[in-house]
Amino acid sequence: MALAFSTTLRNSRLDQITSAVGASGFLRIYDGTRPATGGTATTLLAELTCNATFAPAASGGVLTLNAITQDSSANATGTATWFRLVTSGGTFVVDGNVGTSGSDLNLNTTSIVTAAAVSVTSFTITEANS
């Protein structure tokens, strides 16, 4: 049987992401194979700016990020396969998978084209019990 954590503990763990990202972090979207945790990134497709207040306190085991400013001009053309949340200074915080459904970050399309706008309308991270 898997571990099960109280909602208070799950919320606390999620709030550590907010603390780690800090003010005005970035959501970076990449193509290629996701590296080992925090490893060398592949091709950067887009970089979106997180709100100066990253997220309110987690609730019910869910962290809901505040507004994320779109990247009005994507860096490269490719297929989005993974993302990285980083601090304003570029320090690694979280890596995750990208897809159109059932992924850590779901986009309406994973096809990104150079100079096209890339936006994320909402982003939640869930700390669930198994």
PLY file of the C-alpha trace (Angstrom):
ply
format ascii 1.0
element vertex 130
property float x
property float y
property float z
element edge 129
property int vertex1
property int vertex2
end_header
0.00 0.00 0.00
1.30 3.48 -0.92
1.92 6.29 1.55
-0.95 8.69 2.18
-0.31 12.22 3.44
-2.62 14.66 5.21
-3.93 17.56 3.16
-1.97 19.94 5.38
1.28 18.17 4.51
0.42 17.97 0.80
-0.33 21.71 0.76
2.93 22.46 2.55
4.92 20.47 0.02
3.26 22.35 -2.83
3.85 25.72 -1.17
7.56 24.89 -1.21
7.39 25.12 -5.02
6.06 28.67 -4.72
8.88 29.52 -2.31
11.50 27.97 -4.55
10.36 29.70 -7.76
10.10 33.05 -5.98
9.09 36.25 -7.75
8.80 36.31 -11.55
10.07 32.85 -12.38
9.78 31.30 -15.82
7.96 28.39 -17.42
10.26 27.06 -20.13
8.98 24.61 -22.72
11.37 22.29 -24.56
11.43 19.59 -27.22
13.42 16.38 -27.23
14.00 13.86 -24.48
13.56 15.14 -20.96
16.90 14.98 -19.15
17.54 13.57 -15.71
16.01 15.83 -13.06
17.54 19.29 -13.40
19.87 18.08 -16.17
21.05 19.90 -19.26
18.09 21.22 -21.24
17.34 20.40 -24.86
16.06 23.00 -27.40
14.12 25.84 -25.77
10.89 26.34 -27.69
9.23 29.01 -25.54
9.73 30.90 -22.30
6.72 32.29 -20.46
6.95 34.63 -17.48
5.20 33.62 -14.28
3.35 36.20 -12.22
5.41 38.11 -9.63
3.22 36.29 -7.10
3.72 32.74 -8.39
0.68 31.17 -6.71
-1.60 31.59 -3.71
-1.31 29.05 -0.91
-2.12 25.51 -2.01
-5.55 24.21 -1.09
-6.88 20.68 -1.04
-3.54 19.34 -2.29
-3.64 21.57 -5.40
-1.37 24.50 -6.29
-2.97 26.82 -8.86
-0.48 29.17 -10.51
-1.40 32.81 -11.00
-1.38 34.34 -14.49
1.45 33.35 -16.81
2.44 35.91 -19.46
2.45 34.42 -22.94
5.60 34.18 -25.00
4.61 36.41 -27.92
7.41 35.04 -30.12
8.47 31.41 -29.66
12.22 30.77 -29.70
12.20 27.74 -32.01
10.06 25.32 -33.98
9.52 21.87 -32.53
7.30 19.50 -30.59
6.85 20.38 -26.92
7.67 17.32 -24.82
8.72 18.68 -21.42
8.83 21.84 -19.32
10.93 23.34 -16.57
9.94 25.86 -13.90
12.91 28.04 -12.97
13.60 31.05 -10.78
14.04 34.52 -12.29
17.77 33.71 -12.30
17.24 30.45 -14.20
17.77 28.03 -11.30
15.97 24.68 -11.75
12.90 24.04 -9.58
10.59 21.51 -11.32
10.64 19.44 -14.53
7.53 17.83 -16.02
6.07 16.28 -19.14
4.07 18.19 -21.79
1.24 16.79 -23.88
-2.29 17.59 -25.00
-3.95 15.55 -22.24
-2.95 13.45 -19.26
0.44 15.20 -18.85
1.91 17.39 -16.14
1.33 20.39 -18.45
-1.37 20.09 -21.10
-1.29 22.42 -24.11
-3.90 22.74 -26.85
-1.13 21.71 -29.27
2.42 20.51 -28.77
3.47 21.92 -32.16
5.29 25.18 -31.55
6.48 27.40 -34.40
9.23 30.02 -34.28
7.87 33.55 -33.69
4.33 32.28 -32.93
2.60 33.12 -29.65
2.61 30.43 -26.94
0.25 30.73 -24.00
-0.89 28.75 -20.99
-4.33 29.71 -19.73
-4.14 27.74 -16.50
-1.67 25.53 -14.68
-2.23 23.44 -11.57
0.05 21.02 -9.77
-1.61 18.32 -7.69
0.04 16.56 -4.76
-2.16 13.51 -4.62
-2.15 10.41 -2.50
-1.73 7.20 -4.48
0 1
1 2
2 3
3 4
4 5
5 6
6 7
7 8
8 9
9 10
10 11
11 12
12 13
13 14
14 15
15 16
16 17
17 18
18 19
19 20
20 21
21 22
22 23
23 24
24 25
25 26
26 27
27 28
28 29
29 30
30 31
31 32
32 33
33 34
34 35
35 36
36 37
37 38
38 39
39 40
40 41
41 42
42 43
43 44
44 45
45 46
46 47
47 48
48 49
49 50
50 51
51 52
52 53
53 54
54 55
55 56
56 57
57 58
58 59
59 60
60 61
61 62
62 63
63 64
64 65
65 66
66 67
67 68
68 69
69 70
70 71
71 72
72 73
73 74
74 75
75 76
76 77
77 78
78 79
79 80
80 81
81 82
82 83
83 84
84 85
85 86
86 87
87 88
88 89
89 90
90 91
91 92
92 93
93 94
94 95
95 96
96 97
97 98
98 99
99 100
100 101
101 102
102 103
103 104
104 105
105 106
106 107
107 108
108 109
109 110
110 111
111 112
112 113
113 114
114 115
115 116
116 117
117 118
118 119
119 120
120 121
121 122
122 123
123 124
124 125
125 126
126 127
127 128
128 129
